[in-house]
Amino acid sequence: MNHLIVYAHPHEGSFNSAILETAAGALKAKGHEVTVRDLNKLGFNPVLSPADTAALREGNAPTDIRTEQEYLAKADVITFIYPIWWTGLPAILKGYVDRTFSYGFAYQYNSEGGIDKLLTGKKGIMINTYGTPGEIYEAIGMNASLKQTSSAGIFEFCGIEVVEHLLFGGVTSVATDEDRKGMLAQVEQTFSAL
């Protein structure tokens, strides 16, 4: 299978980078093809400009958007790995979604007023880390909200079947090295099982 991992953490050596290495390693060990798009290393421009919008409406996606859409189109499985900042996606990843999951590529409205999900047939995985202890996010409903807005609101909206959405809380506040090893084991198990 062809796996696309879209990675959005700016710091080298972060726990997110350990998640990325674990996921990619598990996939490669099973013989899967893996492509990683590290948005920060790419210097991906997250701003959907008026020029982008006009070009996309004309069916003439700018080169950087078209490149990412080619990776998305080729993938059987799409994984997003990113930290939760201010209860949402980092700006670079939000901009990636704004620019690449565009109308006519990821979805469109049909003549009956419904939505054609143009990425149907693909599978998706989301992995998030956050500093707040996981029990707090679970108790206040934030984990459910994150799944609703990201798994459902992005992937499922476009027809991508969500296989897993892993949420790792307390990573920078209360998690121990042993806790983080357990988290990485869960990542490895998830990707080895695909």
TORMI-508499 format. One record per atom (N, C-alpha, C): residue in three letters; x, y, z. Coordinates in steps of 0.1 Angstrom, whole numbers, plus 5000, padded with zeros to 4 digits. Example, Ala and Ser with C-alpha at 12.3 -4.5 7.8 and 13.67 -1.06 7.14 Angstrom:
% TORMI-508499
ALA513249435078ALA512349555078ALA513249675078SER512849785071SER513749895071SER512950005079
//
This chain:
% TORMI-508499
MET500849885000MET500050005000MET500950125000ASN500350234995ASN501050364994ASN500550455006HIS501450485015HIS501150565027HIS501750705025LEU500850805027LEU501350945028LEU501150995042ILE502351035048ILE502251095061ILE502551245060VAL501551325065VAL501651475065VAL502051505079TYR503151565081TYR503751595094TYR503851745096ALA503451785108ALA503351935111ALA503851965125HIS505151945128HIS505751985140HIS507052055137PRO507252175142PRO508452255138PRO509752215145HIS509652145156HIS510852125164HIS511451985162GLU512751985158GLU513551865157GLU513551795170GLY513551665171GLY513651595183GLY512351595192SER511251645187SER510051645195SER509451505196PHE508551495205PHE507951365206PHE507151325193ASN506651425187ASN505951405174ASN506951345164SER508151385164SER509151325155SER509351175158ALA509351145171ALA509451005175ALA508250925170ILE507050985170ILE505850925165ILE506050905150LEU506551005143LEU506750995129LEU507650875125GLU508850875132GLU509850765130GLU509250625132THR508450615143THR507850485147THR506850445136ALA505950535132ALA504950505122ALA505650465109ALA506550545104ALA507150515091ALA507950385092GLY508650365103GLY509450245105GLY508550115105ALA507350125111ALA506450005112ALA505949985098LEU505650085090LEU505050065077LEU506150005068LYS507350065068LYS508450015059LYS508749865063ALA508749835076ALA508949695080ALA508049595074LYS506849645071LYS505749555065LYS505749565049GLY506749645044GLY506849645029GLY506049755023HIS505449845030HIS504649955024HIS505550065019GLU505050135009GLU505650255004GLU505250375012VAL506250445017VAL505950555026VAL506550685021THR505650795020THR506050925016THR505751015028VAL506751095032VAL506551185043VAL506651335038ARG505651405040ARG505651555037ARG505751635050ASP506951675053ASP507151755065ASP506951895061LEU505751955065LEU505352085060LEU506352195064ASN506952185076ASN507852285080ASN509152285073LYS509652165071LYS510952145063LYS510652195048LEU509452165043LEU509152205029LEU508952355028GLY508752425040GLY508452565039GLY507052585033PHE506152495035PHE504852505029PHE504152635032ASN503652705022ASN502852825024ASN501452795028PRO501052825041PRO499752795045PRO498652895041VAL498953005035VAL497953105032VAL497253085019LEU495953065020LEU495153055008LEU494853195003SER495553234993SER495453374988SER494353384978PRO493953514975PRO492953544965PRO493453484951ALA494753484948ALA495253434936ALA495053284935ASP495353214947ASP495053064948ASP493653034945THR492753114952THR491253084951THR490853104936ALA491353204930ALA490953224916ALA491453114907ALA492753074909ALA493352964901ALA492552834903LEU492252804916LEU491552684918LEU490152674912ARG489452794912ARG488152804906ARG488252774891GLU489352814885GLU489552794871GLU490052654867GLY490352574878GLY490852444876GLY492352434873ASN493052544877ASN494452554874ASN495252574887ALA495352464895ALA495952474908ALA497352524907PRO497752614916PRO499152654916PRO500152534918THR501352544914THR502252434914THR502352364928ASP502552444939ASP502752384952ASP501452304956ILE500352354953ILE499052284956ILE498952154948ARG499152174935ARG499052054926ARG500051944930THR501251984935THR502251874939THR501651804951GLU501151874961GLU500551804973GLU499351724969GLN498551774960GLN497351694956GLN497751564948GLU498851574941GLU499351444935GLU499751344945TYR500351384956TYR500651294967TYR499451234973LEU498451324976LEU497151284982LEU496451184973ALA496451214960ALA495751124950ALA496350984949LYS497650984950LYS498350854949LYS498250764962ALA497950824973ALA497950754986ALA496750664988ASP497050544993ASP495950464998ASP495550495012VAL496550535020VAL496350575034VAL496950715036ILE496250805042ILE496750935046ILE496750955061THR497950985066THR498151005080THR498551155083PHE497851215093PHE498251345098PHE498851325112ILE500051375114ILE500751375127ILE500951515131TYR500451565142TYR500551705146TYR500151725161PRO500751825166PRO500351865180PRO499151945180ILE498351935191ILE497152025193ILE497652155199TRP497452265192TRP497752395197TRP496452475198TRP496152535209TRP494952615211TRP493752535206THR493652405210THR492552315207THR492352285192GLY493452305184GLY493252275170GLY494552245162LEU494452245149LEU495552225141LEU496552335141PRO497852305140PRO498852415138PRO498552485125ALA498852615124ALA498452695113ALA498952635099ILE500152575100ILE500652525087ILE499852405082LEU499352325091LEU498552215087LEU497152265083LYS496552355090LYS495252415087LYS495352475073GLY496452545070GLY496552595057GLY496752495046TYR497452385050TYR497552275040TYR496252215036VAL495352205046VAL493952155043VAL493252255035ASP493352385039ASP492652485032ASP493052495017ARG494252475015ARG494752485001ARG494752364993THR494952244999THR495052124991THR493752044990PHE492952045001PHE491651975001PHE490552064995SER490852104983SER490052214977SER488852154970TYR487852244967TYR486652214960TYR487052164946GLY486452054942GLY486751994929GLY487851894930PHE488651894940PHE489651794942PHE489251694954ALA488851744965ALA488551664977ALA487051644978TYR486251744973TYR484751734975TYR484151834964GLN482851814962GLN482151904954GLN480651884957TYR479851984953TYR478451974955TYR477851914942ASN476851834944ASN476251774932ASN474851844929SER474251804918SER473051864914SER471851844923GLU471951744932GLU470851724941GLU471051794954GLY472151874955GLY472451954967GLY473251884977GLY473651764974GLY474551684983GLY475951704980ILE476751634987ILE478251644986ILE478851524980ASP479551534969ASP480351424964ASP481651424971LYS481951314977LYS483251294985LYS484251234975LEU485151314971LEU486051284960LEU487251204964LEU487451184977LEU488651104982LEU488150974988THR486950934984THR486350804988THR487250684983GLY487450594992GLY488250474989GLY489650484996LYS489950595002LYS491150615009LYS490850595024LYS491950555031LYS491850545046LYS492650655052GLY492350685065GLY492950795072GLY493250765086ILE494350815091ILE494750805105ILE495250945110MET494750985122MET495251105128MET495951075141ILE497051145144ILE497751125156ILE498051265162ASN497551285174ASN497751415180ASN498351405194THR499151505197THR499751515211THR499251645216TYR499251655230TYR498951785236TYR499451775250GLY499651895256GLY500251905269GLY499351885281THR498051925279THR497051905290THR496951755293PRO496851715305PRO496651575308PRO495451525301GLY495551405296GLY494551345288GLY493251325295GLU493251305308GLU492051285316GLU491251415316ILE491851525316ILE491151655316ILE490451675302TYR491151645291TYR490551665278TYR489351565277GLU489551445282GLU488451345281GLU487251395289ALA487451445301ALA486451485310ALA485551595305ILE486251695298ILE485551805293ILE484951795279GLY485251675273GLY484751645260GLY485651695248MET486851745252MET487751795241MET488151685231ASN488451565237ASN488851455228ASN487851425217ALA486551415222ALA485451395212ALA485351505202SER485551635207SER485451745198SER486551745188LEU487751705192LEU488951705183LEU488651595172LYS488051485176LYS487751385166LYS486651425156GLN485651505162GLN484551555154GLN485051655143THR485951745148THR486351855139THR487451805129SER488251715133SER489351665124SER489051545116SER488751435124SER488551305117SER487251315108ALA486151365114ALA484951375107ALA484951495098GLY485351615103GLY485151735096GLY486151755084ILE487251685084ILE488251685073ILE488151555065PHE488651445072PHE488751325064PHE487451265060GLU486451245069GLU485251185065GLU484351275055PHE484551405057PHE483851495048PHE484151475034CYS485451435031CYS485951415018CYS485851265014GLY485351175022GLY485251035019GLY486350945024ILE487251005031ILE488350925037ILE487850845049GLU487950715049GLU487550635060GLU488550645072VAL488150685083VAL489050705094VAL489250565101VAL490550515101VAL490850395107VAL491150405121GLU491850515125GLU492250545139GLU492450695141HIS492150735153HIS492550875157HIS493150855171LEU494450865172LEU495150855185LEU495350995191LEU494951005203LEU495151125211LEU496051105223PHE497151165224PHE498151145235PHE498251275243GLY497651265255GLY497651385264GLY498751385274GLY499051505279GLY500051515290GLY501451495285VAL501751495272VAL503051455267VAL504151545273THR503851675274THR504951765279THR504751805293SER503651755300SER503351805313SER503451695324VAL502851585322VAL502851475332VAL503251345327ALA503451325314ALA503851185309ALA505251155313THR505551035317THR506850995320THR507450925308ASP508750895308ASP509350825297ASP508650695295GLU508250625305GLU507550505304GLU506250525297ASP505550625300ASP504250665294ASP504450685279ARG505550765275ARG505750795261ARG506150665254LYS506950575260LYS507250445254LYS505950365251GLY504950375260GLY503750305258GLY502950375246MET503050505245MET502350575234MET502950525221LEU504350525220LEU505050475208LEU504650335205ALA504550245215ALA504150115212ALA502750105206GLN501850195210GLN500550195205GLN500550245190VAL501450335187VAL501650385173VAL502150265165GLU503150205170GLU503750085162GLU502749985160GLN501949945170GLN500949845168GLN499849885158THR499450015158THR498450065149THR498950045134PHE500150085132PHE500650085118PHE501149945114SER501549865123SER501949725120SER500649645116ALA499549685121ALA498249605119ALA497649645105LEU498049745099LEU497449795086LEU497649685075
//
